[in-house]
Amino acid sequence: MSMNELFLNRISVTTGISTGKPQGAAPLAQDHNQGQGTKAGSGVTFREALEAVATQQRQIAFSKHAAQRVAQRGIALTESSLSRLEEGVRLAESKGLDDTLILVDSTAFLVSVKNNKVITTVNHDELKGNVFTNIDGTVIV
């Protein structure tokens, strides 16, 4: 056994690296009509699983500060308002905005679009007289 073979054998044993096709592995089936993998034992295609993960990652998060402001200011977050907020984030992202003011009804959300995170919120009672700085756009949904 050469020095290279010993080195590769040692790496593959310690890190689980393998080369070649595992014995007994069946080739992946593919639905040529749709270009998707067939459903595995879980009943979900790879594309469906990937879209589910992408959807989870797109869900808007609230910073600790924003969550405190929601509670302090008594801001009601309904499914509808959160859905509209997420739509506002998607619109801002499609326009290349980073730090965006998103208005949902009479509530303002300052959002970091690139981080998909609400930085702070302001309710309708506190909107009047406020000046929002360091934003690159506003979305009204």
VOBA-1610 file (N, C-alpha, C; in pm, whole numbers, padded with zeros to 5 digits, always signed):
BEGIN
Met+00085-00117+00000Met+00000+00000+00000Met+00089+00123+00000Ser+00057+00216-00090Ser+00137+00338-00101Ser+00100+00434+00012Met+00180+00538+00027Met+00155+00639+00129Met+00023+00711+00104Asn-00007+00741-00024Asn-00134+00808-00058Asn-00253+00721-00023Glu-00244+00590-00050Glu-00354+00499-00019Glu-00377+00491+00132Leu-00269+00488+00210Leu-00281+00486+00355Leu-00347+00614+00405Phe-00306+00728+00351Phe-00361+00856+00391Phe-00511+00863+00360Leu-00551+00825+00238Leu-00691+00827+00200Leu-00773+00730+00284Asn-00717+00613+00311Asn-00787+00514+00394Asn-00808+00568+00534Arg-00708+00634+00589Arg-00718+00691+00724Arg-00823+00802+00728Ile-00826+00889+00627Ile-00925+00996+00623Ile-01065+00937+00612Ser-01083+00839+00524Ser-01218+00786+00504Ser-01267+00712+00628Val-01179+00653+00705Val-01220+00584+00827Val-01257+00685+00935Thr-01181+00794+00947Thr-01206+00888+01055Thr-01318+00987+01024Thr-01339+01020+00897Thr-01439+01121+00865Thr-01559+01067+00790Gly-01557+00940+00758Gly-01672+00883+00689Gly-01678+00916+00542Ile-01567+00960+00483Ile-01565+00990+00340Ile-01563+00859+00265Ser-01646+00849+00163Ser-01644+00729+00080Ser-01634+00771-00065Thr-01581+00682-00144Thr-01572+00708-00287Thr-01650+00601-00359Gly-01704+00637-00473Gly-01780+00540-00551Gly-01921+00524-00499Lys-01997+00440-00567Lys-02137+00415-00534Lys-02147+00311-00422Pro-02224+00337-00317Pro-02240+00237-00212Pro-02301+00111-00269Gln-02255-00002-00219Gln-02308-00129-00268Gln-02454-00143-00227Gly-02534-00196-00320Gly-02674-00219-00292Gly-02761-00097-00305Ala-02702+00019-00344Ala-02782+00140-00356Ala-02858+00139-00488Ala-02985+00169-00480Ala-03067+00175-00600Ala-03055+00312-00662Pro-03060+00321-00795Pro-03055+00454-00856Pro-03180+00532-00822Leu-03167+00664-00819Leu-03281+00749-00789Leu-03379+00746-00905Ala-03504+00723-00874Ala-03607+00725-00977Ala-03643+00869-01007Gln-03680+00895-01130Gln-03713+01031-01166Gln-03835+01031-01257Asp-03923+01125-01233Asp-04041+01143-01316Asp-04000+01235-01429His-03978+01179-01546His-03928+01258-01658His-04031+01357-01710Asn-04158+01338-01680Asn-04260+01431-01726Asn-04252+01564-01653Gln-04218+01561-01524Gln-04218+01683-01445Gln-04079+01724-01399Gly-03978+01640-01417Gly-03843+01675-01375Gly-03826+01674-01225Gln-03911+01600-01153Gln-03902+01591-01008Gln-03870+01448-00970Gly-03808+01431-00855Gly-03785+01297-00802Gly-03918+01236-00760Thr-03923+01105-00758Thr-04047+01043-00714Thr-04059+01054-00564Lys-04176+01029-00516Lys-04201+01041-00373Lys-04134+00925-00300Ala-04063+00959-00194Ala-03996+00860-00112Ala-04096+00804-00012Gly-04049+00727+00082Gly-04135+00665+00182Gly-04221+00766+00257Ser-04175+00892+00267Ser-04252+00993+00341Ser-04365+01050+00258Gly-04369+01021+00127Gly-04475+01072+00042Gly-04452+01215-00003Val-04329+01268+00010Val-04298+01405-00027Val-04186+01403-00130Thr-04202+01478-00238Thr-04094+01488-00335Thr-03987+01581-00283Phe-03872+01573-00344Phe-03761+01660-00305Phe-03801+01806-00323Arg-03867+01836-00435Arg-03909+01974-00462Arg-04003+02024-00353Glu-04099+01942-00311Glu-04193+01982-00207Glu-04120+02008-00076Ala-04024+01923-00043Ala-03947+01941+00080Ala-03863+02068+00073Leu-03804+02093-00043Leu-03723+02214-00061Leu-03809+02339-00050Glu-03927+02338-00109Glu-04017+02453-00101Glu-04065+02476+00042Ala-04086+02367+00117Ala-04129+02381+00257Ala-04019+02448+00339Val-03894+02409+00317Val-03781+02469+00389Val-03768+02616+00350Ala-03781+02646+00221Ala-03771+02784+00175Ala-03881+02870+00236Thr-04001+02816+00248Thr-04112+02889+00308Thr-04084+02917+00454Gln-04031+02819+00527Gln-03998+02840+00668Gln-03893+02949+00682Gln-03795+02948+00593Gln-03689+03047+00602Gln-03737+03187+00568Arg-03844+03197+00487Arg-03896+03327+00449Arg-03984+03387+00557Gln-04028+03309+00654Gln-04117+03363+00756Gln-04043+03471+00834Ile-04114+03580+00854Ile-04055+03696+00920Ile-04031+03668+01067Ala-03918+03714+01117Ala-03884+03699+01258Ala-03889+03837+01323Phe-03909+03839+01453Phe-03911+03963+01529Phe-03789+03966+01621Ser-03717+04077+01618Ser-03605+04092+01710Ser-03661+04098+01852Lys-03574+04083+01949Lys-03617+04091+02088Lys-03678+04228+02116His-03616+04331+02064His-03666+04468+02081His-03805+04484+02020Ala-03823+04432+01898Ala-03953+04443+01831Ala-04060+04366+01906Ala-04026+04250+01957Ala-04123+04171+02034Ala-04165+04246+02160Gln-04069+04313+02225Gln-04102+04393+02343Gln-04194+04509+02306Arg-04168+04574+02192Arg-04252+04686+02149Arg-04394+04639+02115Val-04406+04524+02055Val-04539+04469+02024Val-04618+04452+02153Ala-04553+04396+02255Ala-04620+04373+02383Ala-04650+04506+02453Gln-04552+04596+02460Gln-04570+04724+02529Gln-04678+04811+02464Arg-04682+04807+02333Arg-04772+04895+02260Arg-04906+04830+02228Gly-04925+04709+02272Gly-05052+04639+02252Gly-05088+04619+02106Ile-04989+04589+02025Ile-05011+04571+01882Ile-05064+04429+01859Ala-05180+04421+01794Ala-05240+04291+01765Ala-05181+04236+01635Leu-05120+04119+01644Leu-05064+04053+01527Leu-05154+03935+01490Thr-05234+03955+01388Thr-05323+03848+01341Thr-05256+03775+01226Glu-05313+03661+01189Glu-05261+03587+01073Glu-05263+03676+00950Ser-05370+03752+00935Ser-05386+03840+00820Ser-05278+03949+00818Ser-05255+04013+00933Ser-05155+04120+00936Ser-05014+04065+00915Leu-04985+03947+00970Leu-04854+03885+00950Leu-04835+03845+00804Ser-04940+03795+00743Ser-04934+03758+00602Ser-04908+03882+00515Arg-04975+03991+00547Arg-04953+04116+00473Arg-04813+04171+00497Leu-04764+04158+00620Leu-04627+04201+00651Leu-04527+04121+00568Glu-04546+03989+00561Glu-04456+03905+00482Glu-04464+03941+00333Glu-04584+03976+00286Glu-04599+04021+00147Glu-04523+04152+00126Gly-04529+04242+00223Gly-04454+04367+00216Gly-04305+04342+00209Val-04257+04244+00286Val-04114+04210+00283Val-04077+04156+00146Arg-04162+04070+00089Arg-04134+04017-00045Arg-04131+04130-00150Leu-04225+04226-00139Leu-04224+04339-00232Leu-04096+04422-00217Ala-04057+04448-00093Ala-03935+04525-00067Ala-03813+04452-00123Glu-03809+04321-00102Glu-03697+04242-00151Glu-03692+04245-00304Ser-03808+04238-00368Ser-03812+04240-00515Ser-03761+04373-00572Lys-03769+04479-00493Lys-03720+04610-00535Lys-03577+04636-00490Gly-03516+04540-00420Gly-03378+04554-00375Gly-03360+04639-00252Leu-03465+04656-00173Leu-03456+04738-00051Leu-03393+04658+00062Asp-03329+04728+00154Asp-03268+04663+00270Asp-03342+04696+00399Asp-03339+04821+00439Asp-03406+04863+00562Asp-03532+04938+00521Thr-03646+04878+00550Thr-03772+04925+00492Thr-03876+04949+00599Leu-03954+05053+00579Leu-04071+05080+00662Leu-04190+05016+00592Ile-04256+04924+00660Ile-04373+04857+00603Ile-04493+04895+00687Leu-04593+04953+00618Leu-04715+04995+00686Leu-04825+04894+00658Val-04876+04834+00765Val-04988+04740+00759Val-05100+04805+00838Asp-05203+04848+00766Asp-05312+04925+00826Asp-05252+05046+00896Ser-05268+05058+01027Ser-05215+05174+01097Ser-05097+05138+01187Thr-05027+05030+01152Thr-04909+04988+01228Thr-04788+04994+01137Ala-04679+05050+01189Ala-04554+05059+01114Ala-04456+04955+01165Phe-04392+04887+01071Phe-04289+04788+01102Phe-04161+04830+01032Leu-04055+04849+01108Leu-03925+04875+01048Leu-03856+04740+01033Val-03826+04702+00908Val-03780+04566+00878Val-03644+04567+00810Ser-03557+04479+00855Ser-03433+04449+00784Ser-03468+04339+00684Val-03483+04376+00559Val-03527+04281+00456Val-03424+04172+00436Lys-03296+04209+00432Lys-03191+04108+00408Lys-03185+04005+00519Asn-03221+04043+00642Asn-03223+03948+00754Asn-03362+03891+00780Asn-03462+03943+00706Asn-03601+03899+00722Asn-03646+03912+00867Lys-03615+04029+00925Lys-03642+04050+01067Lys-03701+04187+01093Val-03806+04190+01175Val-03865+04316+01219Val-03775+04374+01328Ile-03734+04500+01309Ile-03644+04566+01404Ile-03724+04636+01513Thr-03831+04704+01475Thr-03917+04769+01573Thr-04056+04789+01513Thr-04150+04821+01598Thr-04288+04847+01555Thr-04339+04973+01623Val-04431+05040+01552Val-04494+05160+01608Val-04643+05148+01578Asn-04725+05165+01682Asn-04870+05155+01661Asn-04926+05289+01613His-05053+05288+01581His-05117+05406+01522His-05115+05527+01615Asp-05120+05506+01747Asp-05119+05618+01842Asp-04987+05694+01841Glu-04878+05625+01808Glu-04746+05686+01814Glu-04690+05724+01677Leu-04766+05698+01570Leu-04715+05729+01436Leu-04702+05878+01411Lys-04800+05955+01455Lys-04801+06098+01429Lys-04680+06165+01495Gly-04608+06242+01416Gly-04492+06313+01469Gly-04363+06233+01465Asn-04368+06106+01425Asn-04248+06025+01416Asn-04173+06054+01287Val-04042+06048+01294Val-03957+06060+01176Val-03878+05930+01165Phe-03890+05864+01052Phe-03817+05739+01029Phe-03696+05770+00944Thr-03578+05739+00997Thr-03453+05766+00926Thr-03383+05635+00894Asn-03283+05644+00811Asn-03200+05528+00772Asn-03283+05416+00711Ile-03383+05453+00634Ile-03458+05353+00557Ile-03436+05383+00410Asp-03450+05282+00328Asp-03433+05303+00185Asp-03561+05284+00106Gly-03673+05270+00178Gly-03799+05260+00109Gly-03914+05235+00205Thr-04034+05254+00153Thr-04156+05231+00231Thr-04251+05147+00146Val-04312+05046+00209Val-04410+04962+00142Val-04539+04973+00222Ile-04649+04998+00151Ile-04780+05006+00214Ile-04861+04888+00166Val-04901+04803+00259Val-04981+04684+00223Val-05110+04680+00304
//
